[in-house]
Amino acid sequence: MISVTPLTREEYQSCCAQEGLQLPIEQTPLWADFEETIPGRTFFGFYRVDAQKPEGNSFLCCIAFMKYETHGFSFLRAHHGPVWKMPPTKDQEEQVIKALVGTIKNADPSIAFLRIAVEHYKELSEPVLSTVPYNETVKIDLSDPTEDAILATFKSRGRRDVRKSLRESSATFHDETAQAALDFSPYYELMVETAQRDGFVPAPQKDYENFLRILGPDHTRVYVSRVDDKIVSWSIVTLQGEEAVRYYGASINNRETRAVDKQVLKEAAALASAGAKRYDLMGIGSDDFSPSIKPLREFKTKFAQETVFVAPDRDVPIKKTLYRALKLVKAIQLLFLRND
């Protein structure tokens, strides 16, 4: 039997500490505080999940849900959750998913589906209706914090490109966390330019400002490359325990400045000095999974010898008839886009 127990904020933090969990930043209470500043999103609840045994309960995982309300329906999302104490077997994951569905169905009958990270995902879940999930990422090894040691962990083409950038780029590297928190406008201008060039819609400026304000300097860094005092590249990086993640970034055309390769190395060294042991470059695609972000693969994979598997986001339907209708609407929309 599986039990799912709701927790207060304090109980959740205590449970995670007691079980020795390394929470991703998206599963922390601070992240819930940030997401609640975005219209249509509200915090739903913290939960612990246990296997009930005659000799006593055995902790399996915890999870933090946000409620998303959009286009007339609601769903719950747990970024990088559940957080497991030990990697789950297929049977464990299936039992936990079923228990979560039952718990949420009773707690809020309006919820159409759960969007959670699923490792053994074929039977109980569906590809996400929206967003772009990933099942691979690149993590830079920061166990030795010196630049030379970090550089040595890169692939040969990564070492070559970074050394070329160090030789040829006139860009200077800066930690502008405090400056960006006071006025994000100049950084947002470059994000808008990047979005226009690369064909995506940036989040509102206020979202980035709230991100820096709520997570705070203990959990965020803003790293910037400048040429003649002009911003040519920046990254917002999160820090949570021993894990750093390159969350947002913007740049002018890298061929003009050759700044980005050098900046990745400088960021890695700065993060290692701040206590991080790994620097996650956050998601790559392939022909088989999320091909829309495959172009990121060539750039990111040169910074590590191997890629790292990540349990991808999947949708777990609760209101199955509604979910089938949503899938049909999406299929029709895609058909019209292809024929446009």
C-alpha positions as CSV (number, residue, x, y, z in Angstrom):
1,M,0.0,0.0,0.0
2,I,1.1,3.6,-0.7
3,S,0.1,6.5,1.5
4,V,0.2,10.1,0.3
5,T,0.2,12.7,3.2
6,P,-0.2,16.4,2.8
7,L,2.4,18.5,4.6
8,T,2.7,22.1,5.8
9,R,5.6,24.2,4.4
10,E,7.5,23.6,7.6
11,E,6.8,19.8,7.7
12,Y,7.9,19.5,4.0
13,Q,11.2,21.2,4.7
14,S,11.7,19.1,7.8
15,C,10.9,15.9,5.9
16,C,13.2,16.7,3.0
17,A,16.1,17.5,5.4
18,Q,15.5,14.4,7.5
19,E,15.5,12.1,4.4
20,G,18.6,13.8,3.0
21,L,16.9,14.8,-0.2
22,Q,18.7,17.1,-2.7
23,L,15.7,19.1,-3.9
24,P,15.8,20.7,-7.3
25,I,15.1,24.4,-6.9
26,E,11.7,23.9,-8.6
27,Q,10.6,21.7,-5.7
28,T,11.4,24.2,-3.0
29,P,8.9,26.5,-1.2
30,L,10.8,29.5,-2.6
31,W,10.0,28.4,-6.1
32,A,6.3,28.1,-5.1
33,D,6.5,31.7,-3.9
34,F,7.9,32.8,-7.3
35,E,5.4,30.9,-9.4
36,E,2.5,32.4,-7.5
37,T,3.5,35.8,-9.0
38,I,2.6,34.5,-12.4
39,P,-1.1,34.9,-13.4
40,G,-3.0,31.6,-13.5
41,R,-0.7,29.8,-11.1
42,T,-1.3,29.1,-7.4
43,F,0.4,26.9,-4.9
44,F,-1.5,23.6,-4.4
45,G,0.3,21.5,-1.9
46,F,3.3,19.7,-0.5
47,Y,3.1,15.9,-0.1
48,R,5.2,13.0,1.2
49,V,4.7,9.5,-0.2
50,D,5.4,6.3,1.9
51,A,5.2,2.6,1.3
52,Q,3.1,1.1,4.1
53,K,4.7,-2.1,5.6
54,P,3.9,-4.2,8.6
55,E,7.2,-3.2,10.2
56,G,6.5,0.5,9.6
57,N,6.2,3.0,6.8
58,S,9.1,3.5,4.3
59,F,9.6,6.9,2.8
60,L,9.7,6.9,-1.0
61,C,9.5,10.5,-2.3
62,C,8.1,14.0,-1.8
63,I,6.4,16.3,-4.3
64,A,5.3,20.0,-4.5
65,F,2.4,20.8,-6.8
66,M,1.5,24.1,-8.4
67,K,-2.0,24.6,-9.9
68,Y,-2.2,26.0,-13.4
69,E,-5.5,27.4,-14.7
70,T,-5.6,27.9,-18.5
71,H,-8.1,27.8,-21.4
72,G,-10.9,26.8,-19.1
73,F,-9.3,23.8,-17.4
74,S,-6.9,23.2,-14.5
75,F,-3.9,20.9,-14.0
76,L,-1.2,20.4,-11.5
77,R,2.5,20.6,-12.3
78,A,5.5,19.4,-10.3
79,H,8.7,20.6,-11.9
80,H,11.2,17.8,-11.5
81,G,9.0,16.1,-9.1
82,P,8.5,13.6,-7.4
83,V,11.9,13.8,-5.7
84,W,12.8,10.2,-4.9
85,K,15.0,9.0,-2.0
86,M,16.1,6.1,-4.2
87,P,15.6,5.7,-7.9
88,P,12.2,4.0,-8.3
89,T,11.5,0.7,-9.9
90,K,8.8,0.6,-12.6
91,D,6.3,-1.0,-10.1
92,Q,7.1,1.6,-7.4
93,E,6.6,4.5,-9.8
94,E,3.3,3.1,-11.1
95,Q,2.0,2.6,-7.6
96,V,3.0,6.2,-6.6
97,I,1.4,7.7,-9.7
98,K,-1.9,5.9,-9.0
99,A,-1.8,7.0,-5.4
100,L,-1.2,10.6,-6.4
101,V,-4.0,10.5,-8.9
102,G,-6.4,9.2,-6.2
103,T,-5.3,11.8,-3.7
104,I,-5.6,14.7,-6.0
105,K,-8.9,13.5,-7.4
106,N,-10.4,13.6,-3.9
107,A,-8.7,16.9,-3.0
108,D,-9.8,18.8,-6.1
109,P,-12.2,17.3,-8.6
110,S,-11.5,20.1,-11.1
111,I,-8.0,18.9,-11.9
112,A,-7.8,17.5,-15.4
113,F,-4.3,15.9,-15.2
114,L,-0.9,15.9,-13.5
115,R,2.3,17.0,-15.2
116,I,5.1,15.3,-13.4
117,A,8.5,13.8,-14.1
118,V,8.1,10.2,-15.1
119,E,11.0,7.8,-15.7
120,H,9.1,4.6,-16.6
121,Y,6.5,6.4,-18.5
122,K,4.7,4.4,-21.2
123,E,1.6,2.9,-19.5
124,L,0.2,5.6,-17.2
125,S,1.1,8.8,-18.9
126,E,1.1,10.8,-22.1
127,P,3.4,13.2,-23.9
128,V,2.8,16.7,-22.6
129,L,0.2,18.8,-24.3
130,S,2.3,21.9,-24.0
131,T,5.9,23.0,-23.2
132,V,9.0,21.3,-24.4
133,P,10.2,18.5,-22.1
134,Y,13.7,17.0,-22.2
135,N,15.2,13.7,-21.1
136,E,18.8,14.6,-21.4
137,T,21.0,17.4,-20.0
138,V,24.7,18.3,-19.7
139,K,26.3,18.8,-16.3
140,I,29.7,20.3,-15.9
141,D,31.8,18.7,-13.2
142,L,32.9,21.3,-10.6
143,S,34.5,18.9,-8.1
144,D,37.8,20.7,-8.7
145,P,37.1,24.4,-8.8
146,T,40.1,25.7,-10.8
147,E,39.5,26.8,-14.3
148,D,42.2,24.5,-15.7
149,A,40.6,21.5,-14.0
150,I,37.1,22.4,-15.2
151,L,38.4,22.9,-18.7
152,A,40.0,19.5,-18.6
153,T,36.6,17.9,-18.1
154,F,35.3,19.2,-21.4
155,K,35.3,17.3,-24.7
156,S,38.3,18.2,-27.0
157,R,36.1,20.5,-29.2
158,G,34.9,22.2,-26.0
159,R,38.5,22.8,-24.8
160,R,39.4,24.1,-28.3
161,D,36.4,26.5,-28.6
162,V,36.9,27.9,-25.0
163,R,40.7,28.4,-25.6
164,K,39.9,30.2,-28.9
165,S,37.3,32.3,-27.0
166,L,39.8,33.2,-24.3
167,R,42.4,34.3,-26.9
168,E,40.1,36.2,-29.3
169,S,37.2,37.6,-27.3
170,S,37.7,41.0,-25.8
171,A,34.6,40.5,-23.6
172,T,35.0,40.9,-19.8
173,F,33.1,38.7,-17.3
174,H,31.1,40.2,-14.4
175,D,28.8,39.0,-11.6
176,E,26.0,41.6,-11.8
177,T,23.5,39.9,-9.5
178,A,23.0,43.0,-7.3
179,Q,22.9,45.4,-10.3
180,A,20.3,43.3,-12.2
181,A,18.1,43.0,-9.2
182,L,17.9,46.8,-9.0
183,D,17.2,47.4,-12.7
184,F,16.7,44.5,-15.1
185,S,15.8,46.7,-18.0
186,P,19.1,46.6,-19.9
187,Y,19.3,42.9,-19.6
188,Y,15.7,42.5,-20.8
189,E,16.5,44.5,-23.9
190,L,19.0,41.8,-24.9
191,M,16.5,39.1,-24.1
192,V,14.0,40.7,-26.5
193,E,16.6,40.9,-29.2
194,T,17.5,37.3,-28.7
195,A,13.9,36.2,-28.9
196,Q,13.4,38.1,-32.1
197,R,16.4,36.5,-33.6
198,D,15.7,32.9,-32.4
199,G,11.9,33.0,-32.9
200,F,10.5,32.7,-29.4
201,V,8.4,34.9,-27.1
202,P,10.2,36.0,-23.9
203,A,8.4,36.1,-20.6
204,P,7.4,39.5,-19.3
205,Q,10.2,41.6,-17.7
206,K,8.4,41.4,-14.4
207,D,8.8,37.6,-14.3
208,Y,12.6,37.9,-14.4
209,E,12.5,40.6,-11.8
210,N,10.3,38.5,-9.5
211,F,12.6,35.5,-10.1
212,L,15.7,37.5,-8.8
213,R,13.8,39.2,-6.0
214,I,12.1,36.1,-4.5
215,L,14.8,33.5,-5.0
216,G,17.3,36.1,-3.8
217,P,21.1,36.2,-4.1
218,D,21.5,33.0,-2.1
219,H,19.8,31.1,-4.9
220,T,20.5,33.2,-8.1
221,R,23.4,34.7,-10.0
222,V,23.4,37.0,-13.0
223,Y,26.6,36.6,-15.0
224,V,27.4,39.1,-17.8
225,S,29.9,39.5,-20.6
226,R,30.6,43.0,-21.8
227,V,32.5,44.5,-24.7
228,D,33.3,48.2,-24.3
229,D,30.8,48.2,-21.4
230,K,28.0,46.9,-23.7
231,I,26.2,43.8,-22.6
232,V,26.8,41.1,-25.2
233,S,25.7,38.0,-23.2
234,W,24.1,37.2,-19.8
235,S,22.9,34.2,-17.9
236,I,20.6,33.8,-14.9
237,V,21.9,30.8,-12.9
238,T,20.1,29.2,-10.0
239,L,21.9,27.7,-7.0
240,Q,20.4,25.0,-4.8
241,G,22.6,22.9,-2.6
242,E,25.4,21.5,-4.7
243,E,23.5,22.0,-8.0
244,A,23.7,25.1,-10.2
245,V,21.4,25.4,-13.3
246,R,21.8,27.8,-16.3
247,Y,18.1,28.9,-16.3
248,Y,17.9,31.8,-18.6
249,G,20.2,33.4,-21.1
250,A,20.5,36.0,-23.8
251,S,23.2,37.1,-26.2
252,I,24.0,39.0,-29.4
253,N,25.2,36.9,-32.3
254,N,28.1,34.9,-30.7
255,R,30.1,35.0,-33.9
256,E,30.6,38.7,-33.5
257,T,32.0,38.5,-29.9
258,R,33.0,34.9,-29.3
259,A,32.1,35.6,-25.7
260,V,29.7,32.7,-24.8
261,D,32.3,29.9,-24.7
262,K,34.5,31.8,-22.4
263,Q,31.6,32.9,-20.3
264,V,30.5,29.3,-19.6
265,L,34.0,28.5,-18.2
266,K,34.0,31.7,-16.1
267,E,30.5,30.9,-14.8
268,A,31.5,27.3,-13.9
269,A,34.5,28.5,-11.9
270,A,32.5,31.2,-10.1
271,L,29.8,28.7,-9.2
272,A,32.4,26.2,-8.0
273,S,33.8,28.9,-5.7
274,A,30.2,29.4,-4.4
275,G,30.0,25.7,-3.4
276,A,28.4,24.1,-6.4
277,K,29.6,20.7,-7.5
278,R,27.7,20.4,-10.8
279,Y,26.6,23.0,-13.3
280,D,23.5,21.9,-15.3
281,L,23.2,23.6,-18.7
282,M,19.5,22.6,-18.7
283,G,18.3,20.4,-21.4
284,I,19.1,19.1,-24.9
285,G,17.0,17.5,-27.6
286,S,17.6,14.7,-30.1
287,D,15.9,13.2,-33.2
288,D,14.0,10.8,-30.8
289,F,13.0,13.2,-28.1
290,S,12.2,17.0,-28.3
291,P,13.8,17.6,-31.7
292,S,12.8,21.2,-31.5
293,I,15.7,21.8,-29.0
294,K,18.1,19.5,-30.8
295,P,20.1,22.6,-32.1
296,L,21.2,23.2,-28.4
297,R,22.9,19.7,-28.4
298,E,26.0,20.6,-30.4
299,F,26.8,23.6,-28.3
300,K,26.1,22.1,-24.8
301,T,27.5,18.6,-25.2
302,K,31.1,20.0,-25.8
303,F,31.2,21.0,-22.1
304,A,31.1,17.4,-20.7
305,Q,32.2,13.9,-21.8
306,E,28.7,12.4,-21.3
307,T,25.1,13.5,-21.2
308,V,22.9,12.8,-18.1
309,F,19.4,11.2,-18.2
310,V,16.6,13.3,-16.7
311,A,13.1,11.9,-16.1
312,P,11.0,13.9,-18.5
313,D,7.7,15.7,-17.9
314,R,4.7,13.6,-18.8
315,D,1.0,14.2,-18.4
316,V,-1.0,11.8,-16.2
317,P,-4.7,12.1,-17.1
318,I,-7.3,12.2,-14.4
319,K,-10.3,13.4,-16.4
320,K,-9.7,11.1,-19.2
321,T,-12.5,12.2,-21.5
322,L,-11.5,15.8,-21.2
323,Y,-7.8,14.9,-21.8
324,R,-8.7,13.1,-25.0
325,A,-10.6,16.2,-26.1
326,L,-7.6,18.4,-25.3
327,K,-5.3,16.0,-27.4
328,L,-7.7,16.3,-30.3
329,V,-7.7,20.1,-30.1
330,K,-4.0,20.1,-30.2
331,A,-3.8,17.7,-33.1
332,I,-6.2,20.0,-35.1
333,Q,-4.1,23.0,-34.3
334,L,-0.9,21.3,-35.4
335,L,-2.7,20.3,-38.7
336,F,-3.7,23.8,-39.4
337,L,-0.2,25.1,-38.7
338,R,1.4,22.6,-41.1
339,N,-1.1,23.6,-43.8
340,D,-0.8,27.3,-43.2
